[in-house]
Amino acid sequence: MSLVRKPFVYMRHGETAWNDQQRICGSSDIPLNLRGEEQAKAAAEWLAYEWSQVISSQLGRARTTAALAVPHQQALADARFNERDFGQLEGAPILNQPLHRETPKGGESWDRFVGRVVAAVNDALIQYPLPLLVAHGSVYRVLFFQMFGTPDCTPLKNATPLLIQPLGDQGWVVTELARVSADTLQQLGLKPLV
């Protein structure tokens, strides 16, 4: 299953204590730390638009990020956007994170994870003209895998919104939202808040 070829905005949640400590968060519901809250509030500058829909993972760190970054609009929470379940490795140092295709003991397989994330993104893209999706680093890794054929991407910065757009018939372009002109966003259908 491939991604529906429509533009959308994606943002990873703000920082958590486990992110700061380089530990695997996975499906554990680790809250934002103070820096993560500030990152989410700072992202509001770039997200001050009327979104067709804001959708977050059900985990608190993503829901809180969405609420702080887009205070003018309530997000829908969808468990299919939750971070991958890393089983017994949750809380372990990030260096212990398995290769993507390996299934951690007691955790979620790569294929199952990819299937649920792609289904969630496609449902959002079919239903809404230009949604804002707030989720997790490994969810972005799935998107990267779908767009570019490899899950090996630069780690995604916390609370940094990205505009993801199809390029031609097969390619994709990923741009930090802060580098996209207001005119371009309006051409995509976003209306700035007044």
C-alpha positions in Angstrom: 0.0 0.0 0.0 1.4 3.4 -0.9 0.7 6.9 0.3 -2.2 8.9 -1.2 -0.5 11.6 -3.3 -1.7 14.8 -1.5 0.1 17.4 0.5 -0.1 17.4 4.3 1.8 18.8 7.3 3.6 16.4 9.8 5.0 17.3 13.2 6.7 15.1 15.8 5.7 15.7 19.4 7.8 18.0 21.7 10.6 16.6 23.8 10.1 14.2 26.7 12.4 13.3 29.5 13.1 10.0 27.8 14.0 11.8 24.6 16.4 13.9 26.5 17.9 10.8 28.2 18.2 9.0 24.8 15.8 6.3 25.9 13.2 4.4 23.7 9.8 5.8 24.4 7.8 3.6 22.1 4.2 3.1 23.1 4.9 4.1 26.7 2.9 7.2 27.6 5.8 9.5 28.5 4.7 13.2 28.9 6.4 16.2 27.5 9.1 17.8 29.7 9.2 21.6 30.1 11.4 22.0 27.0 8.9 19.9 25.0 6.1 22.2 26.1 8.0 25.3 25.0 8.9 23.7 21.7 5.2 23.0 21.1 4.2 26.5 22.0 6.9 27.9 19.7 5.6 25.8 16.8 2.3 27.7 17.1 3.9 30.5 15.1 4.1 28.3 12.0 0.8 26.6 12.6 -1.5 29.6 12.9 -3.8 28.5 10.1 -7.3 27.0 9.8 -6.6 23.3 9.3 -9.0 21.0 7.6 -8.3 18.7 10.5 -5.6 18.3 13.2 -5.0 14.6 14.0 -2.7 13.3 16.7 -1.6 10.0 18.2 -3.5 9.0 21.3 -0.3 9.2 23.4 -0.2 12.2 25.7 3.0 13.7 24.4 1.4 14.0 20.9 -2.0 15.2 22.2 -0.3 17.8 24.4 1.9 19.0 21.6 -1.1 19.4 19.3 -3.1 21.3 22.0 -0.2 23.7 22.7 0.8 24.2 19.0 -2.7 24.6 17.6 -4.7 26.0 20.6 -7.4 27.3 18.3 -8.4 23.9 17.0 -9.1 20.6 18.8 -7.3 17.6 17.5 -8.8 14.2 16.8 -6.8 11.4 18.5 -6.2 8.3 16.5 -4.4 5.3 18.0 -3.1 4.3 14.6 -0.7 7.2 14.8 0.8 6.0 18.1 4.5 5.2 18.2 5.6 1.7 17.5 5.4 -0.7 20.5 9.0 -1.6 21.3 8.0 -4.2 23.9 10.6 -5.0 26.4 13.0 -2.4 25.0 10.8 0.6 26.1 12.8 2.7 28.4 16.1 1.1 27.3 18.9 3.3 25.8 18.2 4.2 22.2 21.4 2.4 21.2 19.5 -0.8 21.9 16.8 0.0 19.4 16.6 -2.9 16.8 16.9 -2.5 13.1 13.6 -1.5 11.7 12.6 -4.8 10.2 13.4 -6.7 13.5 10.5 -7.3 15.9 11.5 -6.4 19.5 10.6 -9.0 22.1 7.0 -8.4 23.1 6.7 -5.6 20.5 5.2 -4.7 17.2 6.5 -6.0 13.9 7.7 -3.5 11.3 5.1 -4.8 8.7 2.2 -4.4 11.1 3.5 -0.9 12.2 3.8 0.2 8.5 0.4 -1.1 7.7 -1.4 0.8 10.5 0.5 4.0 9.9 -0.1 4.0 6.1 -3.8 3.2 6.6 -4.1 6.1 9.1 -2.4 8.6 6.9 -4.3 7.6 3.8 -7.6 7.8 5.6 -6.7 11.3 6.7 -5.6 12.4 3.2 -8.8 11.0 1.6 -11.0 12.6 4.2 -9.4 16.1 4.6 -7.9 18.5 2.1 -4.7 19.4 4.0 -4.5 17.8 7.5 -1.9 18.5 10.2 -0.7 15.2 11.7 1.1 15.2 15.1 2.7 12.0 16.0 6.2 10.3 16.6 9.6 9.8 15.2 9.0 6.2 14.0 5.8 7.2 12.4 7.8 9.7 10.3 10.2 6.9 9.5 7.3 4.9 8.0 6.4 8.0 5.9 10.0 8.3 4.8 10.1 4.6 3.9 6.9 5.0 1.8 8.2 8.2 0.1 11.8 7.3 -0.5 12.1 3.5 -0.2 14.2 3.4 2.9 13.4 3.9 6.6 16.9 5.3 7.2 16.3 9.0 7.7 17.8 11.8 9.8 16.1 11.8 13.2 13.2 14.2 13.2 13.6 17.2 15.4 10.9 17.7 18.1 8.0 20.0 17.3 9.3 21.0 13.9 6.4 21.1 11.4 7.1 19.7 7.9 5.2 20.3 4.7 5.1 17.0 2.7 4.1 17.3 -0.9 4.0 15.0 -3.9 6.4 15.9 -6.7 5.3 14.9 -10.1 4.0 11.3 -10.5 6.4 9.6 -8.1 8.6 11.9 -6.0 8.0 13.7 -2.7 9.4 16.9 -1.3 9.7 17.5 2.5 10.3 21.1 3.6 10.3 22.7 7.1 7.1 24.7 7.3 9.2 27.7 8.6 10.8 27.8 5.1 7.5 27.8 3.2 6.0 31.1 2.1 2.6 32.2 3.3 1.6 32.5 -0.4 2.4 28.9 -1.0 0.4 27.7 2.0 -2.5 29.8 0.9 -2.3 28.3 -2.6 -2.6 24.9 -0.9 -5.8 26.1 0.8 -4.6 27.1 4.2 -6.2 30.3 5.6 -4.2 32.2 8.2 -5.8 33.0 11.5 -6.8 36.6 11.8 
